[in-house]
């Protein structure tokens, strides 16, 4: 039986990662007179929070001869960037539908990119088949204790920089970021936000355990896990976590607001938590929204 991470693991990762990741800034603001805080994690190296978990996993233990992973895009970018920094060869399996911006970034970071299957799940099956070779570490995108602890360091920074925040809101794919946030939130309520048609956590909470779900969302490349992680579910199945759903239209409206009013470029997944708040589904006095990634195509005139 695998051991789930605890708050102390996030604290240890927080110290371990300082030389390798950016401590991303916060933006305090108001919308319609209501205060909120934005965690600008889209400014992280590799363009998303995924670098945190990848680095923590690769430096917390013996150095592998190579790392193999599967990703919808952002985790692959994080692993490729971490592996390049640490001198570890990396192979990243992605579904055929991977956004070109993410695929190009993975290759630019020096990883071998292999496109396989229509979904993240199919890419992961192919990656697991080659991960048994000696000296290879398979690095799961979210169902790994070191990855979860690393992702929790984003919330550890929020708690350090803004102790007056009373809630943390994050987007959910497989649950790594949300479970890490829950461990690091020091009792604050965590709002776990998913698209209506990518609801691996919401369905699992209703079923009493992880179940397979259909994937169909504008945010699917980042939040398209067909099944929430077992370790993540054990942490997120808690009164301190509130599951929230948003529509694709709400996600895109929030993404557009971030560009229009703040000149912040984020991918759709990153706007999901703010979308939930704009729709009145996050009751908190001073919530912090993690803008988890910006790996999207942008055209400048």
Protein Blocks (a to p, Z undefined) as FASTA:
>chain_A
ZZdddfklmmmmmmmmmmmmccdddddddeehiacddddfklpghhiaklmmmmmmmmnc
cddfbdcdddfklmmmmmmmmmmmnopacdddddfklcfklmmmmmmnopacddedjbfk
lmmmmmmmmmmpghiacddfklcfklmmmmmmmmmmmmmmmmmbcbdcdddfeommmmmm
mmmnnopacdddddfklcfklmmmmnopacddddddfklmmmmcfbdcfklmmmmmcfkb
ccddddfklmmmmmmmmmmmnopacdfklmmmmmmmmnopaccfbdcdddfbfcdcdddZ
Z
